[in-house]
Amino acid sequence: MSYHNDDRIVLTLDAGGTNFVFSAIQGEKVITEPIRLPSNANNLQKCLDTIVTGFTQLKEKVSSAPVAISFAFPGPADYPNGVIGDLANLPSFRGGIALGPMLERQFNLPVYINNDGDLFAYGEAIAGLLPWVNEQLKKAGSPKRYKNLLGLTFGTGFGAGIVSDGELFLGDNSASAEIWSMRNKIRKDTFVEEGVSIRAVQKAYAVRTGAAQWNALTPKDIFDILEGNRDGDKLAAKEAFEELGIVAGDAIANASILVDGIVVIGGGLAAAHKYFLSALVNEMNASLYTYDGDPVGRMESKAYNLHDADELATFVKGEATLVPIPGTDDIVPYDPSKRIGVGISKLDASEAISIGAYAFALHALDKQ
């Protein structure tokens, strides 16, 4: 499914606690200069007025009438009904605000609101890593194709989204793929986001160096230490990112058992993937044990690091062969290699979210 050549226009919003950024999307590309307005997060009426103003200005900029409004809003929310719940970074929305229905009445357009992690995954499934993986398989002559994707964001928090055969999986309570609340492998009394986030890298480095202030350095500072662009403890920096990889790999392995699809990672911390991706994939492929101490692979499928040339080559090659149909002279293709690829986003996270919002709206309209 692709909307690369679709001429319909969708208005989108990247909603943050400080600023709102409005854009118009056509053919999976931004076609207007973004409009940036302060969110007025602590004043509900000003915040709502800002949203209306932003979409009004955006509508005036496009060459033809938009077909929908579609955007990401930080949860919790009842997304199908467009009702926003209690938000930490937008406190004026507490108690539940019917934002979607309000905008539908204001602009006489269908309005779609989703979680940013879900839309990131949808964007990567439509125009990012998923089609890239299938193109690599095609070039290698493999008959295998992937239809499912688990998208993950590493940043201020640890978010996720699931796409299955072109459909975004939302759950009955708008609470699917809330991976952040899984158990932390290393500190089992905490949730996994404490180990997979910006603060996780900062704290892991601070603990190893004995720093009095855990947030004295940013993850970029710690990355620069490893790159040799800044003074600091290289071993502590290396272990801080590897710890993130181990904690994330454990959670992703648990999720991948259920999703069984390509894994894509985006967000601010993804830029440091060369320092955590191997540890993450190794953790996904680690063994668990029976009560008698016998090792058992924790996943039915094997995970491959798509940023390692050798692993990518093995992944795309697979073990494709042909097997006979008993009692006939016919043969059918068979690939016994159960495998999933783990890679970094092919799109900027914001771009993936925008494309996801665009594609979600058009897909919903096409199903009507």
DRENDO-1510 file (C-alpha; in Angstrom, 1 decimal, always signed):
<recs>
REC; n; res; u; v; w
REC; 1; MET; +0.0; +0.0; +0.0 .
REC; 2; SER; +1.4; +3.3; -1.1 .
REC; 3; TYR; +0.1; +6.8; -1.4 .
REC; 4; HIS; +3.2; +8.2; -3.1 .
REC; 5; ASN; +1.3; +9.4; -6.2 .
REC; 6; ASP; -2.0; +10.3; -4.4 .
REC; 7; ASP; -3.0; +13.9; -5.1 .
REC; 8; ARG; -5.3; +14.2; -2.0 .
REC; 9; ILE; -4.2; +16.6; +0.7 .
REC; 10; VAL; -4.4; +16.0; +4.4 .
REC; 11; LEU; -3.8; +18.6; +7.1 .
REC; 12; THR; -1.5; +17.3; +10.0 .
REC; 13; LEU; -0.3; +18.5; +13.4 .
REC; 14; ASP; +2.7; +17.6; +15.5 .
REC; 15; ALA; +1.4; +18.3; +19.0 .
REC; 16; GLY; +4.0; +19.1; +21.6 .
REC; 17; GLY; +3.8; +20.5; +25.1 .
REC; 18; THR; +5.5; +23.7; +24.0 .
REC; 19; ASN; +4.7; +24.2; +20.3 .
REC; 20; PHE; +2.3; +23.0; +17.7 .
REC; 21; VAL; +3.6; +22.4; +14.2 .
REC; 22; PHE; +1.0; +22.3; +11.4 .
REC; 23; SER; +1.8; +20.8; +7.9 .
REC; 24; ALA; -0.1; +19.8; +4.8 .
REC; 25; ILE; +0.8; +16.4; +3.2 .
REC; 26; GLN; +0.2; +15.3; -0.4 .
REC; 27; GLY; +1.7; +12.2; -2.0 .
REC; 28; GLU; +3.5; +11.4; +1.2 .
REC; 29; LYS; +5.4; +14.7; +1.1 .
REC; 30; VAL; +5.0; +18.0; +3.1 .
REC; 31; ILE; +3.8; +20.6; +0.6 .
REC; 32; THR; +3.6; +23.7; +2.7 .
REC; 33; GLU; +6.0; +25.6; +5.0 .
REC; 34; PRO; +5.1; +24.4; +8.5 .
REC; 35; ILE; +3.2; +26.7; +10.7 .
REC; 36; ARG; +4.5; +26.9; +14.3 .
REC; 37; LEU; +2.4; +28.3; +17.1 .
REC; 38; PRO; +2.8; +28.2; +20.9 .
REC; 39; SER; +0.6; +25.4; +22.4 .
REC; 40; ASN; -0.7; +27.5; +25.4 .
REC; 41; ALA; -0.7; +24.2; +27.3 .
REC; 42; ASN; -2.0; +25.6; +30.5 .
REC; 43; ASN; -5.0; +27.4; +29.1 .
REC; 44; LEU; -7.6; +25.2; +27.5 .
REC; 45; GLN; -9.5; +27.8; +25.5 .
REC; 46; LYS; -6.2; +29.4; +24.2 .
REC; 47; CYS; -4.9; +25.9; +23.3 .
REC; 48; LEU; -8.1; +25.0; +21.4 .
REC; 49; ASP; -8.1; +28.4; +19.6 .
REC; 50; THR; -4.5; +27.8; +18.6 .
REC; 51; ILE; -5.3; +24.5; +17.1 .
REC; 52; VAL; -8.2; +26.0; +15.1 .
REC; 53; THR; -6.0; +29.0; +14.0 .
REC; 54; GLY; -3.2; +26.7; +12.9 .
REC; 55; PHE; -5.5; +24.5; +10.7 .
REC; 56; THR; -7.3; +27.6; +9.4 .
REC; 57; GLN; -4.0; +29.2; +8.3 .
REC; 58; LEU; -2.9; +25.9; +6.8 .
REC; 59; LYS; -6.1; +25.4; +4.9 .
REC; 60; GLU; -5.6; +28.8; +3.3 .
REC; 61; LYS; -2.1; +27.8; +2.1 .
REC; 62; VAL; -3.0; +24.7; +0.1 .
REC; 63; SER; -4.0; +24.8; -3.6 .
REC; 64; SER; -7.0; +22.5; -3.3 .
REC; 65; ALA; -9.4; +21.5; -0.6 .
REC; 66; PRO; -8.1; +19.0; +2.0 .
REC; 67; VAL; -9.9; +15.7; +2.4 .
REC; 68; ALA; -9.2; +15.2; +6.1 .
REC; 69; ILE; -7.3; +16.3; +9.3 .
REC; 70; SER; -5.1; +13.7; +10.8 .
REC; 71; PHE; -2.5; +14.0; +13.5 .
REC; 72; ALA; -0.7; +12.6; +16.5 .
REC; 73; PHE; -1.5; +13.7; +20.0 .
REC; 74; PRO; +0.3; +12.4; +23.1 .
REC; 75; GLY; -1.8; +9.9; +25.0 .
REC; 76; PRO; -3.8; +8.9; +26.9 .
REC; 77; ALA; -6.9; +9.2; +24.7 .
REC; 78; ASP; -9.9; +7.5; +23.2 .
REC; 79; TYR; -8.5; +7.8; +19.7 .
REC; 80; PRO; -11.3; +6.4; +17.7 .
REC; 81; ASN; -13.7; +8.9; +19.2 .
REC; 82; GLY; -11.3; +11.8; +19.2 .
REC; 83; VAL; -11.4; +12.4; +23.0 .
REC; 84; ILE; -8.1; +13.4; +24.6 .
REC; 85; GLY; -7.6; +12.4; +28.2 .
REC; 86; ASP; -5.3; +13.6; +31.0 .
REC; 87; LEU; -2.0; +14.7; +29.5 .
REC; 88; ALA; +1.2; +15.4; +31.5 .
REC; 89; ASN; +2.5; +18.0; +29.0 .
REC; 90; LEU; -0.9; +19.5; +28.2 .
REC; 91; PRO; -2.5; +19.9; +31.6 .
REC; 92; SER; -5.5; +21.9; +30.4 .
REC; 93; PHE; -6.9; +18.8; +28.7 .
REC; 94; ARG; -7.5; +17.0; +32.0 .
REC; 95; GLY; -10.9; +15.5; +32.4 .
REC; 96; GLY; -11.4; +14.6; +28.7 .
REC; 97; ILE; -11.8; +17.0; +25.8 .
REC; 98; ALA; -13.6; +16.0; +22.6 .
REC; 99; LEU; -11.1; +17.5; +20.3 .
REC; 100; GLY; -11.8; +15.4; +17.2 .
REC; 101; PRO; -15.6; +16.1; +17.2 .
REC; 102; MET; -14.9; +19.8; +17.8 .
REC; 103; LEU; -12.6; +20.0; +14.8 .
REC; 104; GLU; -15.0; +18.0; +12.6 .
REC; 105; ARG; -17.7; +20.6; +13.3 .
REC; 106; GLN; -15.3; +23.5; +12.8 .
REC; 107; PHE; -13.9; +22.4; +9.4 .
REC; 108; ASN; -16.5; +20.0; +8.1 .
REC; 109; LEU; -13.8; +17.4; +7.5 .
REC; 110; PRO; -13.2; +13.9; +8.9 .
REC; 111; VAL; -10.7; +14.1; +11.8 .
REC; 112; TYR; -8.3; +11.2; +12.8 .
REC; 113; ILE; -6.2; +11.4; +15.9 .
REC; 114; ASN; -3.7; +8.7; +16.9 .
REC; 115; ASN; -0.8; +8.1; +19.2 .
REC; 116; ASP; +2.6; +9.2; +17.9 .
REC; 117; GLY; +4.2; +5.8; +18.4 .
REC; 118; ASP; +1.4; +4.2; +16.3 .
REC; 119; LEU; +1.7; +6.7; +13.5 .
REC; 120; PHE; +5.5; +6.3; +13.5 .
REC; 121; ALA; +5.1; +2.6; +12.9 .
REC; 122; TYR; +2.5; +3.2; +10.2 .
REC; 123; GLY; +4.8; +5.7; +8.4 .
REC; 124; GLU; +7.6; +3.2; +8.4 .
REC; 125; ALA; +5.3; +0.4; +7.2 .
REC; 126; ILE; +4.1; +2.6; +4.3 .
REC; 127; ALA; +7.3; +4.4; +3.2 .
REC; 128; GLY; +10.2; +3.4; +5.5 .
REC; 129; LEU; +11.9; +0.2; +6.6 .
REC; 130; LEU; +9.2; -2.3; +5.7 .
REC; 131; PRO; +9.2; -1.6; +1.9 .
REC; 132; TRP; +13.0; -1.3; +2.0 .
REC; 133; VAL; +13.3; -4.8; +3.5 .
REC; 134; ASN; +11.0; -6.2; +0.9 .
REC; 135; GLU; +12.9; -4.5; -1.9 .
REC; 136; GLN; +16.2; -6.1; -0.6 .
REC; 137; LEU; +14.5; -9.5; -0.6 .
REC; 138; LYS; +13.2; -9.0; -4.1 .
REC; 139; LYS; +16.7; -8.0; -5.3 .
REC; 140; ALA; +18.2; -11.1; -3.7 .
REC; 141; GLY; +15.6; -13.3; -5.5 .
REC; 142; SER; +14.0; -14.4; -2.2 .
REC; 143; PRO; +10.3; -15.2; -2.4 .
REC; 144; LYS; +9.8; -14.1; +1.2 .
REC; 145; ARG; +7.9; -10.8; +1.9 .
REC; 146; TYR; +7.0; -9.1; +5.2 .
REC; 147; LYS; +3.6; -7.6; +6.0 .
REC; 148; ASN; +4.0; -7.0; +9.7 .
REC; 149; LEU; +6.0; -4.4; +11.6 .
REC; 150; LEU; +6.8; -3.4; +15.2 .
REC; 151; GLY; +7.8; +0.3; +15.3 .
REC; 152; LEU; +9.7; +1.6; +18.4 .
REC; 153; THR; +10.8; +5.1; +19.4 .
REC; 154; PHE; +13.7; +5.7; +21.7 .
REC; 155; GLY; +13.7; +9.2; +23.2 .
REC; 156; THR; +12.2; +11.0; +26.1 .
REC; 157; GLY; +10.1; +7.8; +26.5 .
REC; 158; PHE; +9.9; +4.3; +25.0 .
REC; 159; GLY; +7.0; +4.1; +22.5 .
REC; 160; ALA; +5.7; +1.5; +20.1 .
REC; 161; GLY; +3.2; +0.8; +17.3 .
REC; 162; ILE; +2.1; -2.3; +15.5 .
REC; 163; VAL; +1.1; -2.6; +11.8 .
REC; 164; SER; -0.3; -5.9; +10.4 .
REC; 165; ASP; -0.9; -6.3; +6.7 .
REC; 166; GLY; -1.5; -2.6; +6.1 .
REC; 167; GLU; -3.7; -2.1; +9.2 .
REC; 168; LEU; -2.7; -0.2; +12.3 .
REC; 169; PHE; -3.5; -2.2; +15.4 .
REC; 170; LEU; -5.1; +0.0; +18.0 .
REC; 171; GLY; -6.6; -2.3; +20.5 .
REC; 172; ASP; -10.1; -2.1; +22.1 .
REC; 173; ASN; -9.0; +0.6; +24.6 .
REC; 174; SER; -6.6; +2.6; +22.4 .
REC; 175; ALA; -3.9; +1.1; +24.5 .
REC; 176; SER; -2.1; -1.4; +22.2 .
REC; 177; ALA; +1.7; -1.5; +22.0 .
REC; 178; GLU; +2.2; +0.3; +25.3 .
REC; 179; ILE; +5.6; -1.3; +25.5 .
REC; 180; TRP; +6.9; +1.3; +28.0 .
REC; 181; SER; +5.2; -0.4; +30.9 .
REC; 182; MET; +6.8; -3.8; +30.5 .
REC; 183; ARG; +9.2; -5.0; +33.2 .
REC; 184; ASN; +12.8; -3.8; +33.1 .
REC; 185; LYS; +15.1; -6.8; +32.7 .
REC; 186; ILE; +17.9; -5.3; +34.8 .
REC; 187; ARG; +15.9; -3.7; +37.5 .
REC; 188; LYS; +12.9; -5.9; +37.8 .
REC; 189; ASP; +11.0; -3.7; +40.2 .
REC; 190; THR; +10.9; -0.9; +37.5 .
REC; 191; PHE; +9.2; -0.5; +34.2 .
REC; 192; VAL; +11.2; -0.8; +31.0 .
REC; 193; GLU; +11.1; +2.9; +30.0 .
REC; 194; GLU; +13.4; +3.6; +32.9 .
REC; 195; GLY; +16.0; +1.7; +31.0 .
REC; 196; VAL; +15.1; +2.7; +27.5 .
REC; 197; SER; +15.1; +6.5; +27.3 .
REC; 198; ILE; +17.2; +9.6; +27.3 .
REC; 199; ARG; +17.3; +9.6; +31.2 .
REC; 200; ALA; +18.3; +5.9; +31.1 .
REC; 201; VAL; +21.5; +6.6; +29.2 .
REC; 202; GLN; +22.3; +9.6; +31.4 .
REC; 203; LYS; +21.7; +7.7; +34.7 .
REC; 204; ALA; +23.6; +4.6; +33.5 .
REC; 205; TYR; +26.6; +6.8; +32.7 .
REC; 206; ALA; +26.4; +8.7; +36.0 .
REC; 207; VAL; +26.2; +5.6; +38.1 .
REC; 208; ARG; +29.4; +4.2; +36.4 .
REC; 209; THR; +31.3; +7.5; +36.8 .
REC; 210; GLY; +30.0; +8.4; +40.3 .
REC; 211; ALA; +28.7; +11.7; +39.0 .
REC; 212; ALA; +26.8; +13.7; +41.6 .
REC; 213; GLN; +24.3; +15.0; +39.1 .
REC; 214; TRP; +22.9; +12.3; +36.8 .
REC; 215; ASN; +21.7; +14.7; +34.1 .
REC; 216; ALA; +24.9; +16.7; +33.8 .
REC; 217; LEU; +25.6; +15.2; +30.4 .
REC; 218; THR; +23.1; +14.6; +27.6 .
REC; 219; PRO; +23.1; +11.3; +25.5 .
REC; 220; LYS; +24.7; +13.4; +22.7 .
REC; 221; ASP; +27.5; +14.3; +25.1 .
REC; 222; ILE; +28.0; +10.6; +26.0 .
REC; 223; PHE; +27.9; +9.7; +22.4 .
REC; 224; ASP; +30.6; +12.3; +21.6 .
REC; 225; ILE; +32.8; +10.7; +24.3 .
REC; 226; LEU; +32.6; +7.4; +22.4 .
REC; 227; GLU; +33.3; +9.3; +19.1 .
REC; 228; GLY; +36.4; +10.9; +20.6 .
REC; 229; ASN; +34.9; +14.4; +20.3 .
REC; 230; ARG; +34.7; +15.0; +24.0 .
REC; 231; ASP; +36.6; +14.1; +27.2 .
REC; 232; GLY; +35.0; +11.5; +29.4 .
REC; 233; ASP; +34.9; +7.8; +30.5 .
REC; 234; LYS; +34.7; +5.8; +27.3 .
REC; 235; LEU; +34.0; +2.5; +29.1 .
REC; 236; ALA; +31.2; +4.0; +31.1 .
REC; 237; ALA; +29.7; +5.6; +27.9 .
REC; 238; LYS; +30.0; +2.3; +26.1 .
REC; 239; GLU; +28.3; +0.3; +28.9 .
REC; 240; ALA; +25.6; +2.9; +29.2 .
REC; 241; PHE; +24.5; +2.5; +25.6 .
REC; 242; GLU; +24.9; -1.3; +25.8 .
REC; 243; GLU; +22.7; -1.4; +28.9 .
REC; 244; LEU; +20.0; +0.4; +26.9 .
REC; 245; GLY; +20.4; -2.2; +24.2 .
REC; 246; ILE; +20.0; -5.1; +26.6 .
REC; 247; VAL; +16.9; -3.7; +28.3 .
REC; 248; ALA; +15.3; -2.8; +25.0 .
REC; 249; GLY; +16.2; -6.1; +23.4 .
REC; 250; ASP; +14.5; -8.0; +26.2 .
REC; 251; ALA; +11.3; -6.1; +25.8 .
REC; 252; ILE; +11.4; -6.2; +22.0 .
REC; 253; ALA; +11.9; -10.0; +22.1 .
REC; 254; ASN; +8.8; -10.3; +24.2 .
REC; 255; ALA; +6.8; -8.1; +21.9 .
REC; 256; SER; +8.2; -9.8; +18.7 .
REC; 257; ILE; +6.9; -13.2; +19.9 .
REC; 258; LEU; +3.4; -11.8; +19.4 .
REC; 259; VAL; +3.9; -9.5; +16.4 .
REC; 260; ASP; +6.3; -11.7; +14.3 .
REC; 261; GLY; +7.4; -9.0; +11.9 .
REC; 262; ILE; +10.1; -6.5; +11.0 .
REC; 263; VAL; +11.4; -4.3; +13.9 .
REC; 264; VAL; +12.2; -0.6; +13.2 .
REC; 265; ILE; +13.7; +1.8; +15.7 .
REC; 266; GLY; +13.5; +5.6; +15.5 .
REC; 267; GLY; +13.6; +8.6; +17.8 .
REC; 268; GLY; +16.4; +10.8; +19.1 .
REC; 269; LEU; +18.5; +7.9; +20.5 .
REC; 270; ALA; +18.4; +6.0; +17.2 .
REC; 271; ALA; +21.3; +8.1; +16.0 .
REC; 272; ALA; +23.6; +6.2; +18.4 .
REC; 273; HIS; +22.5; +2.8; +17.2 .
REC; 274; LYS; +26.0; +1.6; +16.4 .
REC; 275; TYR; +26.6; +1.6; +20.1 .
REC; 276; PHE; +23.5; -0.4; +21.2 .
REC; 277; LEU; +22.0; -2.3; +18.3 .
REC; 278; SER; +24.3; -5.3; +18.5 .
REC; 279; ALA; +23.6; -5.7; +22.2 .
REC; 280; LEU; +19.9; -5.4; +21.5 .
REC; 281; VAL; +19.8; -8.1; +18.8 .
REC; 282; ASN; +22.0; -10.4; +20.9 .
REC; 283; GLU; +19.6; -10.1; +23.7 .
REC; 284; MET; +16.7; -10.9; +21.4 .
REC; 285; ASN; +18.5; -14.1; +20.4 .
REC; 286; ALA; +19.6; -15.0; +23.9 .
REC; 287; SER; +18.4; -18.3; +25.5 .
REC; 288; LEU; +16.1; -18.9; +28.4 .
REC; 289; TYR; +16.2; -22.2; +30.4 .
REC; 290; THR; +14.0; -25.0; +31.5 .
REC; 291; TYR; +13.8; -25.9; +35.1 .
REC; 292; ASP; +16.4; -28.5; +34.4 .
REC; 293; GLY; +18.8; -25.9; +33.1 .
REC; 294; ASP; +18.5; -26.8; +29.4 .
REC; 295; PRO; +18.7; -23.7; +27.1 .
REC; 296; VAL; +15.7; -22.8; +24.9 .
REC; 297; GLY; +15.8; -20.0; +22.3 .
REC; 298; ARG; +13.6; -17.2; +23.6 .
REC; 299; MET; +12.0; -16.6; +20.2 .
REC; 300; GLU; +10.7; -18.9; +17.5 .
REC; 301; SER; +12.4; -16.7; +14.9 .
REC; 302; LYS; +16.0; -15.4; +14.8 .
REC; 303; ALA; +16.7; -11.7; +14.9 .
REC; 304; TYR; +19.1; -10.2; +12.4 .
REC; 305; ASN; +20.9; -6.8; +12.7 .
REC; 306; LEU; +20.1; -5.2; +9.3 .
REC; 307; HIS; +23.0; -2.7; +9.8 .
REC; 308; ASP; +25.6; -5.5; +9.8 .
REC; 309; ALA; +26.5; -6.3; +6.2 .
REC; 310; ASP; +27.0; -10.0; +6.9 .
REC; 311; GLU; +23.8; -10.4; +8.9 .
REC; 312; LEU; +21.8; -8.5; +6.2 .
REC; 313; ALA; +23.2; -10.8; +3.5 .
REC; 314; THR; +22.2; -13.9; +5.5 .
REC; 315; PHE; +18.8; -12.4; +6.3 .
REC; 316; VAL; +17.9; -11.6; +2.7 .
REC; 317; LYS; +19.3; -15.0; +1.4 .
REC; 318; GLY; +17.4; -17.1; +3.8 .
REC; 319; GLU; +17.2; -20.9; +3.1 .
REC; 320; ALA; +14.8; -20.8; +0.1 .
REC; 321; THR; +14.4; -24.1; -1.6 .
REC; 322; LEU; +11.8; -26.1; -3.5 .
REC; 323; VAL; +10.0; -29.2; -2.1 .
REC; 324; PRO; +7.9; -31.7; -4.0 .
REC; 325; ILE; +4.2; -32.2; -3.5 .
REC; 326; PRO; +3.9; -35.9; -2.6 .
REC; 327; GLY; +2.4; -38.1; -5.3 .
REC; 328; THR; +2.9; -35.4; -8.0 .
REC; 329; ASP; +5.7; -34.0; -10.2 .
REC; 330; ASP; +5.0; -30.5; -8.9 .
REC; 331; ILE; +7.1; -28.5; -6.5 .
REC; 332; VAL; +6.4; -25.5; -4.2 .
REC; 333; PRO; +8.8; -22.9; -2.6 .
REC; 334; TYR; +9.8; -23.4; +1.0 .
REC; 335; ASP; +11.9; -21.3; +3.3 .
REC; 336; PRO; +12.4; -22.9; +6.7 .
REC; 337; SER; +14.4; -19.9; +8.0 .
REC; 338; LYS; +12.1; -18.1; +10.5 .
REC; 339; ARG; +13.7; -14.7; +10.8 .
REC; 340; ILE; +13.0; -11.1; +11.6 .
REC; 341; GLY; +15.1; -8.1; +10.7 .
REC; 342; VAL; +15.9; -5.3; +13.2 .
REC; 343; GLY; +16.8; -1.9; +11.7 .
REC; 344; ILE; +16.9; +1.8; +12.2 .
REC; 345; SER; +14.2; +4.1; +10.7 .
REC; 346; LYS; +14.6; +5.1; +7.1 .
REC; 347; LEU; +12.7; +8.3; +7.8 .
REC; 348; ASP; +13.1; +11.0; +10.4 .
REC; 349; ALA; +10.7; +10.3; +13.3 .
REC; 350; SER; +8.7; +13.4; +12.6 .
REC; 351; GLU; +8.5; +12.6; +8.9 .
REC; 352; ALA; +7.4; +9.0; +9.6 .
REC; 353; ILE; +4.6; +10.3; +12.0 .
REC; 354; SER; +3.4; +12.8; +9.3 .
REC; 355; ILE; +3.4; +10.1; +6.6 .
REC; 356; GLY; +1.7; +7.8; +9.0 .
REC; 357; ALA; -1.0; +10.3; +9.8 .
REC; 358; TYR; -1.5; +11.0; +6.1 .
REC; 359; ALA; -1.7; +7.4; +5.1 .
REC; 360; PHE; -4.0; +6.5; +8.0 .
REC; 361; ALA; -6.5; +9.2; +6.9 .
REC; 362; LEU; -6.5; +8.1; +3.3 .
REC; 363; HIS; -6.8; +4.4; +4.2 .
REC; 364; ALA; -9.7; +5.2; +6.5 .
REC; 365; LEU; -11.5; +7.2; +3.8 .
REC; 366; ASP; -10.9; +4.5; +1.2 .
REC; 367; LYS; -12.5; +1.9; +3.4 .
REC; 368; GLN; -15.7; +3.9; +3.8 .
</recs>
